Amino acid sequence: MIPNLTTRYLGLELRNPFIVGASPFSDNLTSCAALEEAGASAIVLRSLFAEQFELEQRALVHHTETSGESFSEAASYFPRYEEYQLGPDQYLRRIKSLKKLLRIPVIASLNGRELGSWVGCAQQFEDSGADAIELNLYQLATSPELDADQVEVEMLHIVRAVVSSVNIPVAVKLSPFHTTMTNFALALEQSGAAGLVLFNRFYQPDFNIEDLEVVPHLKLSDSSELLLRLRWLSIISPHAKSSLACSGGVHTAEDSIKAILAGAHGIQVVSALLKHGPAFLTVLLNGLRTWMTERGYVSVEEFRGAMNLKRCPDPAAHERANYIRILQSWRV
């Protein structure tokens, strides 16, 4: 019997767990068609940033020009308007084009860090045909006067504002840097999030020591990054009613199987596809089918969450014991 790979993510029926995450792929209609043909079950568009709305309204332009008078590098911190791949109007047209081209769900991505007019764009995403929205809350708290509660309260306000403005599901893409991750995950659910994406990848800047400049640095993920996702998927999944997606570190069929065992409904893949091309999705799908067939699994749902911490009578002790055992195993 051929295994049934279908899964439900954000209330959407997907033909398999493999979702193409936010990436440059969505910029090219031919690439999107190739991804669907190779087996992608949904595609997330490249993020639209809150700063783009501020640029359109000349708020950010005014800010950078004003600050530039006192500090010459200030204007170079953010991209210029023309450096963004898609402006707000182009983004809406891209959603419409993809909806005409593809049969799989199209998920729009909105990236911001504080409440503002950009939140209202969620309604325009829905009007353009998006099947869901991925809300990317990239918040880097650098002020010593800002406490953790303020950061999370602001995020919850944003989620409620976006969710209340649309009738399509909203997923929240998180960073792993929250003090009580499970508590915050459930608070996001209560604020209306239909799903959580674990985790955002932060592209850390590097230093040019010759010119004393901060330079952008892009590094694609590898399988080692999956471990952090597995840990939190396995901790959160027994408690969450919303959908969970693993984003980052899935490069092999084995990686995807681990993510499902930890509790993932969806698996977002980007770096592996950038390295190997859209056809690599068939390798992942075939590997998942083979593993399921060899073990007699008829559906993905049969083994989803089979290795989460719900099976452990004392999850806190399990985590602590694993930590101690690893440290004590080293010898010199």
N, C-alpha and C positions, 0 to 999 in steps of 0.2 A: 504494500500500500504506500502511495506517495504521501509523505507527511504534509499536513496542513500548516502552512507558515503564516496564515493570517493573524493579525493582532489588532486590538483596538487602542488607538492613541488619540487623546483629546476628543474622544467620542467619535472619531473617524475610523471607518473600517479600512485597514491597510492590508495589502496583499502579502506583505512580509514586514519584518521589523526594520528593514534598512532604509533610512531616510538620508537624503543628501543634505547636510547641514549648510548653514549660511556660508557662502563662498563665492568666488568669481564665476563659478559655473552658471549661475543664474543670469549673468550678463550676456550669455550667448544662447540663442534659441536652439541652434543646432546641437550644442552640447547637452542642453536640457532634454531634447528629444532622444539623444543617444543614451542618456542616463535612464530615461524611462524604458527604452528598449532593452537595456541591460538588466533591468529588474528593480530600479528604484521605486519605492512605494509612496514617496512624497518628496517634495523639494522645498527647502527653506531659502528664501531670497537673501541676498546680501543685505546687511542692515542699512536702514535709513536712520541717520543720526539727528538727534535733537538740534545739534549745532547747525545743520543745514537749514532748518526753519529760521533760526536766528539770523543766519546769513541772508536768507531771502528777505527778511524783514529789516535788514541792515543793522540789527542790534549788535551782532558779533563784529561786523565790519567797523561800526562806530567804536566798539570796545577796544579792538586791536589797534585802530588808528590812534585813539586817545592814549592808551597805555604805551604805545610806541614812542610817544613824545618823551616819556620818562625812562623807558627801558627798551632799547632798540631791538632786542631779540623777541619781544612779546608778540609781535605780529607773525612770527614764524612758528608759533606753537601749534596752531591749528592749520589744516589744509586750506588753501584758497578755494573759493567757490567752484572753480573749474576743475579742481583736483578730485572732487567727489565723482564717483563713477556714474551715479544716477541722481538727478535732482528730484524733488518731491513729485513734480508733474510727470517726469519720465518714469519714475518708480510706479506710479499708478498705471501708466500705459503698459509697463512691463508686466504687471499683474494680469491685465486684460489679455495681453498677447499670450502669456503662458497658459491662461485658462482656456483660450481657444485652441492652443497647440496640444496640451497634455490632457490625459485622462486621469492622472493621479492628482491628489490634493496639492495645492500651492499654498505655502505658509509664508506670510509676510513677516518681516523682522523689523522691530522698532527699538532703537538704542538711545537711552537717555539716563540722566542721573538725578534730575529734580523736576518737580512739577512745572509745566509750562504749556505754551500753546501747541507744542508738538504732540501732546497727548491726544488732541482732537483728530490727528491724522488716522487714528485707528478706525474711525467711522468711514473715512475715505478708502481705507484698505478693504473694508467690508463691501462698500458700494462698488468697488472695482472687481469684486469676485473672489477675494482671498478666502480660503477655507478656514483659516485660523491665523492667529498672530503669535509670534514669539517675541516676548518682551525681554530685552536684554538690559538688565539694570547694572551697568558698569559704574560702580561707585568706589572711587579710591579716596578714602578719608585721610587727608594729609594735615588737617588742622588739629592742633592739640586741644582745642576748645570743643571739638565735636565728639560726643560720646556715642557708644555703640547703639544705645536705644534710639537716639535721634536718627541715625542712619537707617535703621530698620523701620522705624515709624514712617519716615519719608518714603521708603520703598513700598510699604503697604498702602500708603495714600495713592501712590502712582498706580499700583495694581488695581485698586478699587475704582480709580478714575477711568482707567482704560476698559476694565471689565464692564462697568456700568454704561459705557458709551456704545457697546456693540452687542450683537447677538451671536457672534461666532466665538469659539473657544479661544482662550488666551493661556499660553504657557509662559512661564517665567524662567529665564536662563540665569542661573546663579553662579557666584564665585564660591570657592570652598572656604572663604575666610569669614565665617560667622561663628560666634562663640557657642551658641546652642543651635546647631544646624537643624536638628529634628523639630525642635520647638518652632523655629522660624518657618520651616517647610509647612508645618500644619497651620501656622498663622496665615501664610500665603493662600493655602487652600480655603481657609475661612474668609479670606478677602475676595474669593472668587476665582482664583487660578485653577484652570482645568488640568494643568500639568506642570511639572518641573523638569528642567533640563540641567543635568549635572555633568560637567561644569563648563563655565566660561574659561577660555584659555587667554592668559594675559601675555602679551608680547612685550617682554621687558626690554627697555632701551639699553643701549651699550654706551660706553664713553670712548670718544676719540681723544687719546691723551696727547696727540700732537697739536691739534687745533683747539683742544678743550671745549669740545662740542658734544652734546647728547645726540646720538644717532639712532634711528629706528632699527630694529633687528627682528627679522622674521625667521622663525624656526618651526618647521612642521613637527607634528607630534610623532611619538613612537609608542610602542606597546607598553613601555614602562609607565606611561602616564595613566594607564587604565587602572592601576592598583588603587589610587585615591578614589576613583569613581566606584569601583567595586565595594570599597569599604562603606561609602555613604549610601549607595544604593541598597546594600544589605541591611544597613541600620534603619533607613527611612522607610523602605518598602513595606515592612509589617504594619506600619502605622498610617501610611498615606492611602487615601481613597482616590486621589488624582493619578493621572498618568505620569510615568517616569521615563525619561529618555537619558541614555548615556551618550555624552558628547566628549570625544577626546580619547585617543589611545586605542581605538579599534582598528587593527591592521590585518588581522587574520580571522578565519572562521572561528578559531578557538577563542579569540578575544570576544567575539560577539556572543558565543555560547556562555562564556563567563558572565557577561553583562546581563543576559536573560536569567541565568541562575541566581544572580544577585537581586533581580526584581525589575529589570528594565522592560518596558512595553515597546519602546522604540530605540533604535541605535543610529545615531547620527555619524555619518562618515564623511570626511573631507580630505584629510592629509593623504590617506591611502589612495584616494581617487586622483588627487593631484599628482601623486608619484607614478601611478600605474595606468591611469585613464579610466573612463566609464566602464569598460568591459570587465574591470576587476570586480565589479558587483556580482558577476556570474560566479566568480571563484568563491566569494563569500557565501552566496546562496547555495552553491553545490556542497560546500563544506558543511554548512548547517544541516542540509537535508541528509547528507551521508551520516553524520553523527547521530541524528534523530532516528534514522532507519536502523542503524546498528544497535541502538538501545531500546528500540520498540516504542518510541514516542510517536503518537499519532498527530499531536498538535503542539504548538509552542506553549500554549497555556498550561499544558501538563507539567512542564518543568520550570516555568517562570517562578522565580522566588524560592526555588528548592534549596538554595544555600544561603538564604537571608537569616538574620539573627532571630527570627521567630522560632527557629528550631532549637535555639540555645536557651536553656532555663535561666541563665544569668548572663545576658549580653555584656554587661559592664565588666564582669569577671573575665569573660572570654576575651575582650579587648585588652584588658590589663595583663592577663596571662600570656597572650600572644606577644605583647610588647616586651615583657620581662624575658620570655624564653628566647626571643631573637637576640636581645642584648647579651644574654648569658651564654649564647652559643659561640660567640667569637673567641678565638684563641690566637695568641701570637707566639 
